[in-house]
C-alpha cells in the first residue's frame, strides 16, 4: 500500500478521538504531528510573547501525561527515543516544554511525494520496534516495584500486635533509663515486618519468642541492648541459649534452697508431705531462716 492522506485537525473533535483512553505510541506520535504549528506563530505565555516556529508547539510534561494517560517515566522514555531517532527536538525550562518536529515538511506534503510517504512509515516502524522492547522493560520495572512495595500491617495483624507488645516492653525499659527518645519514634510497620521474618523465614516458635522478649527486656544486660526487632532477630540464638542456661541455673538454685529448707525443717521438727515434697507446718521456722545466697 502506498500514497498518503491529509488529516485535518478537526479529527480532535470526533467522538472516536475524544474517547477517554491511554494512548498508544502511534497515537501519541500522531498527536504530536497534529499539535505542531503549520506555520510560524507567536504565543502569549504569561506576560511573555514567544515565537513558535513552523512544526513546533509549546506544552508541558503534565499536559501530555494527562492528555495521553501516561506516567512521567513512560512519557520521558518516549520523547527521549523520538529525539534519539531524529524525529523531534525537545527543550524544557521551568515554565514550558517546546517540541519541534524535525523534517516537518515531509509530513505536510511538501517536497517529493515518495519521501513524504516513505519517511513517516520508516519512522513509525523503527519507533514501534524500539518501543516494544522498552515497554517490556517498563512492565518488568513495574512488576519489580510492586514486589518491592512494603506490606502494610493492620492493627489486628498478629505481627503488628507482636511489634506493639515489644514496643511497650522496650519503652518501659527506656523510660527507666531516660532513653525513651531512642524508641519513641519507632516504625511499627517495619517492626511488624521484622517479626514476620522471625516467624516465617526463621521459623521461630511464637511462644518461645514471647518468652525471649520477656526475658531479654528483664535481663540487666540485654534490656539496654535489644531495642529493636532487628537486634532481637540478630541475637535470637544467643538469647535463647542464655535464657535456657540461666533458667537451668535458677532451677538448680531453687532445688538447693528447697533442700536446705527441708533439712532445716526436719531439724526443727517440721513435717514434709512424702508425695509432693511440699513443706507443712513450718512457717515460723522458714521465717527465722537467714536469706539464701548463691
Secondary structure, DSSP 8 states (H G I E B T S, - for coil): --------GGGGGSTTTTS-----HHHHHHHHHHHS-SS-EEEEETTEEEEE-TTEEEE-HHHHHHHHT--HHHHHHHHHHHHHTTSEEEEE-SS-EEEEETTHHHHHT-S-HHHHHHHHHHHHHHHHHHHHHHHHHHHHHHHHHHHHS-----TTSHHHHHHHHHHHHHHHHHHHTT-GGGTTT--HHHHHHHHHIIIIIS---HHHHHHHHHHHTTSTTGGGT--SHHHHHHTHHHHHHHHHHHHHHHHHHHHHHHHHHHHHHHHTT-EE-TTT--EES-HHHHHTS-----
